[in-house]
Amino acid sequence: MSASNEQIRPASWPAAARLLARWLDQHERIDALLDSLPANLNGAERARCQHLVLGVVRHYGRIESALAQLVAHPPRFSTRAILFIAGFELMEASDRPADEGRVAKIVHHAVEQTKALASPAEARLVNAVVRKLAPLLMSAPPPAATSDAATLAAFFSHPEWLVRTWLAQFGEAGTRALLEWNQQPAPVYARWRGEGTPPDFFVPSRWPAFFEVKSGHWGQVEPLLKSGQIYLQDPGTRLAVELLAPLAGETVLDICAAPGGKSLLIADTMKTGKVVALDLPGQRIERLKENLSRAGAVDVALVQADLLENIVPVLGENQQPESYSAVLLDVPCSNTGVMRHRVDVKWRLQPGDLKKHPRQQLALLHAAARLVAPGGRLVYSTCSVDAEENEQVVTAFFNSRAGSSFKRDGSVVSLPWQTGHDGAAAFLLRRT
């Protein structure tokens, strides 16, 4: 543990333990948990707390497997959270230069935290378990290249059924690369929207207008974010908008628009025109409204409605067109392309989801297609890497009666270990 991390442990560590106890007990979404962090945590403490929480959830399967070898009856959630954080810190320590005292520091700190957050009796359990946990987590070699799904799932902390799915789709090398990708912390990218030159601490990426934001600059980033000069988003989000290629002066319909990152990118691409953002009423609408307010000279309209419930009259009631030359449909999906950012997705997914989602996605695609004007274009997009949600949905659409009115005019698929950013897929359909 570095000296800087030692300095910010007192507040960040117990905060992380409390959040993880809630996650273990109630299975709350990680983004919601992190939003509930105490306001009195300073920037460094908040960052360290988030790092610990995300690290534990990312490596949950591997740490849980090791703990199961040492603890016959799991303790209460507060103590389990402490064991998980200590386990993650041991994994971090294994990636650093050898330091005989580091394990002792991790054990001691976990014991002291247990006394405060649980009880002295549980502190004795933590002392014994964390000492035995160290060799299980710090010296385990990576699986061999030809390892089976169970071995890969255990080491890389993914559900075994999902690893089997990917092995069938991507083969051994592709699956291994995807698992390794998912287990790395996600960098923060900002899309520069402002005038002039970005600050020096913005690291240029290979994707125009996207910059990596290194840690330690939040005090400088926050004003840029509030003023609208930047928007935090992964470069993978640009693919669907680039394929749609919105033109200056067009009226574009963005379906499933919240939280609004793609709507804003459409507006920034067009410079002039109109964006109609459509989404269900709900918690994300306020974020969508905020983002739409930054669209500059482009006119924006928000329609809160269900695309699948006779949407044409609703558009009319909101004084919006009933057909469009350009439609973006970014469907709800499994999020298998963005697991670096949404670390708890893999633990929430169920095998049936990769069959349930495509049924809904195909229904949304049929509904969106009815809003495309003759000669207009429709982009179907996901943040999934799975063919069931991408190619197979588009194929099913073209095999239907409605699909006969469209032709396929291009596609792009991002496999993150190949592209270097989030996974995504987008398909351009043009109405004849």
VENGIHU-V277125 format. One record per residue. N is the residue number from 0. RES is the residue in one small letter. SS is DSSP state (2 for helix, 1 for strand, 0 for the rest). BURIAL is I if it has 9 or more other C-alpha atoms within 8 Angstrom, else O. Layout:
n = <N | N>
res = <RES | RES>
ss = <SS | SS>
burial = <BURIAL | BURIAL>
This chain:
n = <0 | 1 | 2 | 3 | 4 | 5 | 6 | 7 | 8 | 9 | 10 | 11 | 12 | 13 | 14 | 15 | 16 | 17 | 18 | 19 | 20 | 21 | 22 | 23 | 24 | 25 | 26 | 27 | 28 | 29 | 30 | 31 | 32 | 33 | 34 | 35 | 36 | 37 | 38 | 39 | 40 | 41 | 42 | 43 | 44 | 45 | 46 | 47 | 48 | 49 | 50 | 51 | 52 | 53 | 54 | 55 | 56 | 57 | 58 | 59 | 60 | 61 | 62 | 63 | 64 | 65 | 66 | 67 | 68 | 69 | 70 | 71 | 72 | 73 | 74 | 75 | 76 | 77 | 78 | 79 | 80 | 81 | 82 | 83 | 84 | 85 | 86 | 87 | 88 | 89 | 90 | 91 | 92 | 93 | 94 | 95 | 96 | 97 | 98 | 99 | 100 | 101 | 102 | 103 | 104 | 105 | 106 | 107 | 108 | 109 | 110 | 111 | 112 | 113 | 114 | 115 | 116 | 117 | 118 | 119 | 120 | 121 | 122 | 123 | 124 | 125 | 126 | 127 | 128 | 129 | 130 | 131 | 132 | 133 | 134 | 135 | 136 | 137 | 138 | 139 | 140 | 141 | 142 | 143 | 144 | 145 | 146 | 147 | 148 | 149 | 150 | 151 | 152 | 153 | 154 | 155 | 156 | 157 | 158 | 159 | 160 | 161 | 162 | 163 | 164 | 165 | 166 | 167 | 168 | 169 | 170 | 171 | 172 | 173 | 174 | 175 | 176 | 177 | 178 | 179 | 180 | 181 | 182 | 183 | 184 | 185 | 186 | 187 | 188 | 189 | 190 | 191 | 192 | 193 | 194 | 195 | 196 | 197 | 198 | 199 | 200 | 201 | 202 | 203 | 204 | 205 | 206 | 207 | 208 | 209 | 210 | 211 | 212 | 213 | 214 | 215 | 216 | 217 | 218 | 219 | 220 | 221 | 222 | 223 | 224 | 225 | 226 | 227 | 228 | 229 | 230 | 231 | 232 | 233 | 234 | 235 | 236 | 237 | 238 | 239 | 240 | 241 | 242 | 243 | 244 | 245 | 246 | 247 | 248 | 249 | 250 | 251 | 252 | 253 | 254 | 255 | 256 | 257 | 258 | 259 | 260 | 261 | 262 | 263 | 264 | 265 | 266 | 267 | 268 | 269 | 270 | 271 | 272 | 273 | 274 | 275 | 276 | 277 | 278 | 279 | 280 | 281 | 282 | 283 | 284 | 285 | 286 | 287 | 288 | 289 | 290 | 291 | 292 | 293 | 294 | 295 | 296 | 297 | 298 | 299 | 300 | 301 | 302 | 303 | 304 | 305 | 306 | 307 | 308 | 309 | 310 | 311 | 312 | 313 | 314 | 315 | 316 | 317 | 318 | 319 | 320 | 321 | 322 | 323 | 324 | 325 | 326 | 327 | 328 | 329 | 330 | 331 | 332 | 333 | 334 | 335 | 336 | 337 | 338 | 339 | 340 | 341 | 342 | 343 | 344 | 345 | 346 | 347 | 348 | 349 | 350 | 351 | 352 | 353 | 354 | 355 | 356 | 357 | 358 | 359 | 360 | 361 | 362 | 363 | 364 | 365 | 366 | 367 | 368 | 369 | 370 | 371 | 372 | 373 | 374 | 375 | 376 | 377 | 378 | 379 | 380 | 381 | 382 | 383 | 384 | 385 | 386 | 387 | 388 | 389 | 390 | 391 | 392 | 393 | 394 | 395 | 396 | 397 | 398 | 399 | 400 | 401 | 402 | 403 | 404 | 405 | 406 | 407 | 408 | 409 | 410 | 411 | 412 | 413 | 414 | 415 | 416 | 417 | 418 | 419 | 420 | 421 | 422 | 423 | 424 | 425 | 426 | 427 | 428 | 429 | 430 | 431>
res = <m | s | a | s | n | e | q | i | r | p | a | s | w | p | a | a | a | r | l | l | a | r | w | l | d | q | h | e | r | i | d | a | l | l | d | s | l | p | a | n | l | n | g | a | e | r | a | r | c | q | h | l | v | l | g | v | v | r | h | y | g | r | i | e | s | a | l | a | q | l | v | a | h | p | p | r | f | s | t | r | a | i | l | f | i | a | g | f | e | l | m | e | a | s | d | r | p | a | d | e | g | r | v | a | k | i | v | h | h | a | v | e | q | t | k | a | l | a | s | p | a | e | a | r | l | v | n | a | v | v | r | k | l | a | p | l | l | m | s | a | p | p | p | a | a | t | s | d | a | a | t | l | a | a | f | f | s | h | p | e | w | l | v | r | t | w | l | a | q | f | g | e | a | g | t | r | a | l | l | e | w | n | q | q | p | a | p | v | y | a | r | w | r | g | e | g | t | p | p | d | f | f | v | p | s | r | w | p | a | f | f | e | v | k | s | g | h | w | g | q | v | e | p | l | l | k | s | g | q | i | y | l | q | d | p | g | t | r | l | a | v | e | l | l | a | p | l | a | g | e | t | v | l | d | i | c | a | a | p | g | g | k | s | l | l | i | a | d | t | m | k | t | g | k | v | v | a | l | d | l | p | g | q | r | i | e | r | l | k | e | n | l | s | r | a | g | a | v | d | v | a | l | v | q | a | d | l | l | e | n | i | v | p | v | l | g | e | n | q | q | p | e | s | y | s | a | v | l | l | d | v | p | c | s | n | t | g | v | m | r | h | r | v | d | v | k | w | r | l | q | p | g | d | l | k | k | h | p | r | q | q | l | a | l | l | h | a | a | a | r | l | v | a | p | g | g | r | l | v | y | s | t | c | s | v | d | a | e | e | n | e | q | v | v | t | a | f | f | n | s | r | a | g | s | s | f | k | r | d | g | s | v | v | s | l | p | w | q | t | g | h | d | g | a | a | a | f | l | l | r | r | t>
ss = <0 | 0 | 2 | 2 | 2 | 2 | 2 | 2 | 2 | 2 | 2 | 2 | 2 | 2 | 2 | 2 | 2 | 2 | 2 | 2 | 2 | 2 | 2 | 2 | 2 | 2 | 0 | 0 | 0 | 2 | 2 | 2 | 2 | 2 | 2 | 0 | 0 | 0 | 0 | 0 | 0 | 0 | 2 | 2 | 2 | 2 | 2 | 2 | 2 | 2 | 2 | 2 | 2 | 2 | 2 | 2 | 2 | 2 | 0 | 2 | 2 | 2 | 2 | 2 | 2 | 2 | 2 | 2 | 0 | 0 | 0 | 0 | 0 | 0 | 0 | 0 | 2 | 2 | 2 | 2 | 2 | 2 | 2 | 2 | 2 | 2 | 2 | 2 | 2 | 2 | 2 | 2 | 2 | 2 | 0 | 0 | 0 | 0 | 0 | 2 | 2 | 2 | 2 | 2 | 2 | 2 | 2 | 2 | 2 | 2 | 2 | 2 | 2 | 2 | 2 | 2 | 2 | 0 | 0 | 2 | 2 | 2 | 2 | 2 | 2 | 2 | 2 | 2 | 2 | 2 | 2 | 2 | 2 | 2 | 2 | 2 | 2 | 2 | 0 | 0 | 0 | 0 | 0 | 0 | 0 | 0 | 0 | 0 | 2 | 2 | 2 | 2 | 2 | 2 | 2 | 2 | 0 | 0 | 0 | 2 | 2 | 2 | 2 | 2 | 2 | 2 | 2 | 2 | 2 | 2 | 2 | 2 | 2 | 2 | 2 | 2 | 2 | 2 | 2 | 2 | 2 | 2 | 0 | 0 | 0 | 0 | 0 | 1 | 1 | 1 | 1 | 1 | 0 | 0 | 0 | 0 | 0 | 0 | 0 | 0 | 0 | 1 | 1 | 1 | 0 | 0 | 0 | 0 | 0 | 1 | 1 | 1 | 1 | 0 | 0 | 0 | 0 | 2 | 2 | 2 | 2 | 2 | 2 | 2 | 2 | 2 | 2 | 0 | 0 | 1 | 1 | 1 | 0 | 0 | 2 | 2 | 2 | 2 | 2 | 2 | 2 | 2 | 2 | 2 | 0 | 0 | 0 | 0 | 0 | 0 | 1 | 1 | 1 | 1 | 1 | 0 | 0 | 0 | 0 | 0 | 2 | 2 | 2 | 2 | 2 | 2 | 2 | 2 | 2 | 2 | 0 | 0 | 0 | 1 | 1 | 1 | 1 | 1 | 1 | 0 | 0 | 0 | 0 | 0 | 2 | 2 | 2 | 2 | 2 | 2 | 2 | 2 | 0 | 0 | 0 | 0 | 0 | 0 | 1 | 1 | 1 | 1 | 1 | 1 | 0 | 0 | 0 | 0 | 0 | 0 | 2 | 2 | 2 | 2 | 2 | 2 | 2 | 0 | 0 | 0 | 0 | 0 | 0 | 1 | 1 | 1 | 1 | 1 | 1 | 1 | 0 | 0 | 0 | 0 | 0 | 0 | 0 | 0 | 0 | 0 | 0 | 0 | 0 | 0 | 2 | 2 | 2 | 2 | 0 | 0 | 0 | 0 | 2 | 2 | 2 | 2 | 2 | 2 | 2 | 2 | 2 | 2 | 2 | 2 | 2 | 2 | 2 | 2 | 2 | 0 | 0 | 1 | 1 | 1 | 1 | 1 | 1 | 1 | 1 | 1 | 1 | 1 | 0 | 0 | 0 | 0 | 2 | 2 | 2 | 0 | 2 | 2 | 2 | 2 | 2 | 2 | 2 | 2 | 0 | 0 | 0 | 2 | 2 | 2 | 2 | 1 | 1 | 1 | 1 | 1 | 1 | 1 | 1 | 1 | 0 | 2 | 2 | 2 | 2 | 0 | 0 | 0 | 0 | 1 | 1 | 1 | 1 | 1 | 1 | 1 | 1 | 0>
burial = <O | O | O | O | I | O | O | I | I | O | I | I | I | I | I | I | I | I | I | I | I | I | I | I | O | O | O | O | O | I | O | O | I | I | O | O | I | O | O | O | I | O | O | I | I | I | O | I | I | I | O | I | I | I | I | I | I | I | I | I | I | I | I | I | I | I | I | O | O | I | O | O | O | O | O | O | I | I | I | I | I | I | I | I | I | I | I | I | I | I | I | O | I | I | O | O | O | O | O | O | O | I | I | O | O | I | I | I | O | I | I | I | I | I | I | O | I | I | I | O | O | I | I | I | O | I | I | O | I | I | I | I | I | I | O | I | I | I | O | O | O | O | O | O | O | O | O | O | I | O | I | I | I | I | I | I | I | I | I | I | O | I | I | I | O | I | I | O | O | I | I | I | O | I | I | I | I | I | I | I | I | I | I | O | O | O | O | I | I | I | I | I | I | O | O | O | O | O | O | O | O | I | I | O | O | O | O | O | O | I | I | I | I | I | O | O | I | O | O | O | O | O | O | I | I | O | O | I | I | I | I | I | I | I | I | I | I | I | I | I | I | O | I | I | O | I | O | I | I | I | I | I | I | I | I | I | I | I | I | I | I | I | I | I | I | I | I | I | I | I | I | I | I | I | I | I | I | I | I | I | O | O | O | I | I | O | I | I | I | O | I | I | O | O | I | I | O | I | I | I | O | O | I | O | I | O | I | O | O | O | I | O | O | I | I | I | O | O | O | O | O | O | O | I | I | I | I | I | I | I | I | O | I | I | I | I | I | I | I | I | O | I | I | I | I | I | O | O | O | O | O | O | I | I | I | O | I | I | O | O | I | I | I | I | I | I | I | I | I | O | I | I | I | O | O | I | I | I | I | I | I | I | I | I | I | O | O | I | I | I | O | I | I | I | O | I | I | I | O | O | O | I | I | I | O | I | I | O | O | O | I | I | I | I | I | I | I | O | O | O | I | I | I | I | I | I | I | I | I | I | I | O>
